Every structure is written in structure tokens, then in C-alpha cells.
Amino acid sequence: MQVEGLLSAQSRADFTATVEQLLKTIEARGLTLFARIDHAAGAAAAGLTLRPTQLLIFGNARGGTPLMQAQQLLGIELPLRALVWQDAALNTWISWPDLPWLARRYALPPTAAEALTKLAAMLQGLVQQATGVDAQEAELDEELEDSFPASDPLPWSHDTR
């Protein structure tokens, strides 16, 4: 599932292991974990069901402040966030903001490009470590899904339903 402004990568590990690896990676990079929100627990407390879903909010001032200096309204998007969630097929995913998309949305000036590039690379690295999937592999998977969506019958199929 693609949503404009978000990137997603499927994890090779289960939900709990993916969350724990992402937490370890955040800590190892010297980032501050500001919040860990368990949406499924919140749903359960309200008598509702939700597949495992946790939002991690993290970052540091050295990474985000230069972007907010360039466009203060970007502060509504920071600190960084990553959503670890489980789909209906019990696959675990991490979704996070597409920082170049945010740069266009907020019309960041070229002077913020270096800070944005560093932050985007750091975020991509966190996800790669947590999911066990590298960027090229994720890009190839996305291209294949775009070309051959799971919801479409195979082009060589004789299924005429």
C-alpha cells in the first residue's frame, strides 16, 4: 500500500522483533526516543481490536533544527516518526515520512538540502537495520508491486472472472 508522503518497508522479522530492533537502532545512533505509542493497546483499552501497531517518535535537535530554521512550520512534522504495523496477512512493516516529499510540501530552500539529505539517509539506515532489508531490495520490491499488483490476476492467467 502506497500513501503519498510515506515510505514503507516490509520486515523480515515478526512484529515484536522489528520494534525491538528499531528501538535498539535508535538508541545505538544516539537519538532520543520521545514517545512509544501502542495503538493496539489503546484500542484494546477502548474495547476495540487493532492489529499490532506502534508509533515511535524520536530524533535530536542537531538533525531537525536546521530544517525548522529553514521553514519553521516543518516543526509539525518533527521529531521523526516511524510506524511499525502488521497487515492482514501478518506481515510486519515500518512506515516513515518521505523527507524529500516533505521538503517539497514545505518548499524548503536549497540551503536546507544538506540537512535533509543527512536526515533522510539516517532514517533509511534505521529502517534497513530494523527490517533486515536494504534500500535496493526494497526499491525492487516496490517496482515489482507497481508492475504486478497482488490484487491483479497474473498477465498470463486465463482467469476471466
C-alpha angles and dihedrals in degrees: 000000000000124000121184111254095021133092124202136192128188115233125229089214132066122266099268094045091049093052092047093048091049090050091049091048092049090051093045090054091055094246124147118243103217098178144357111200118192103203093181091056090049091051091049091051088056092049093255133117128234130166113249108297127164129175118208118197114196146143144109136255094246091062102041104032096071089055092049090047087058094044116004094196088069084078088085088066096046145120094051120259136204124189117208110197143162122230127216090269088056093250115145120229139181117212124188139167118284098233097197087053089052089049089057093043092054095035093236112197120244089254088072093053096095094051091045093049092051093047093047091049091049092050092048089050092052091052093046091053093046096046100034088230122118124219097254092051092049091048091051091049090051092049091050092049090050091049097041110022113200089232093061123079113248112271091241093047119117091209106129098180 
